[in-house]
């Protein structure tokens, strides 16, 4: 389909490659986590760039995400980060997706599917060391569960956990790591040595060298998003996403006029007010109304009035603004930059949510 609308997300694949090289330890492999369509960046393109930069594993949240990557020609190992949902096991194994296990029910379903297909997959057992989302708990039960995995004829290829607050809680993160290592020691005492131990997410990879183990799982950092506390910028990560639109109309309005739904913004002086074709249906949240800035001609201007479904308004004062001028919602323009984290601050959330909620109706363009 031809594209007529000027609102677009631009993805810099060279930035993805740079971030992967920056976060990959010299002594460990790197798993690029591309769940949620690579955090809104486009999973197939990002996956290829990450593999080119040295990633050897890919992580996804859903079986469907893994199958889509296989259909796109991705041949690298793909770990599904939760157990296969009931009924998906045959399709997942046929697509050579690596299973995560942590319940006997999940193991039994995998055994049945593997028997039907004549498959014998390597599996990764996830240990709950304090996140309490999914995983085998308590960690001391790992040896017993591993025995069941072995009895089923599966190789225990990996043992892993996930940090809850690696960006700021050193004590808690160290405790989680110790629990995982203790579980691994228990397995070794019984003669089982998983090929891969992994614990570090983006923040863990950047802040805890001792947590690198055999693989680091990098999501946010691969996209140049800050894992928290300014870690990303200090590490030299480069944001890969730039979200832009254009001015479509400019009105010269007198002081006292109120604009957009609810008339929540009143002009304090005569002003040029620009219309920009992007709104909450595109993922630019209503919470940004009268709060966030955009860039036009290298200067910051406030989003003025309520963000509507398809458009927003910008008070440009007396500055000259014309239809066709580029408008930056996230990214650089001249010497100015608006980050996903800045936008997230106005919404009371994190940069991850901002980029993953940019709608599919906003086209993605790639460079690099």
PEKA-V706445 format. One line per field, one symbol per residue. phi: phi as a letter, one per 40 degrees, with the letter a starting at -180 (. if undefined). A space follows every 50 residues. Layout:
phi->???
This chain:
phi->.cbbcccabbbccccdcdccccccccbacbbccbcffffgchccccdccc ccchcbbbbbcbdcccccccccgcbcdbcccbcdcdgccccccccgcccc babcccccccdccccccgbbccbbccbcbicfbbhcbcdccccccccccc ccgccccabaabccaccabccccccccccccccccccccbgbbdcbbaac cdccccbbdcccfcabbbbdcccgccchggccdccgcbdcbbbbabcbab bcbcdgcbbgdgfcbbccadacbccbcaaccchcccccdfbcbbbbfgbc bccbgcccdbabbbcbfcccbbdgccbbcbhcagccabccccccdccgbb ddcdccbccccccbbbbg
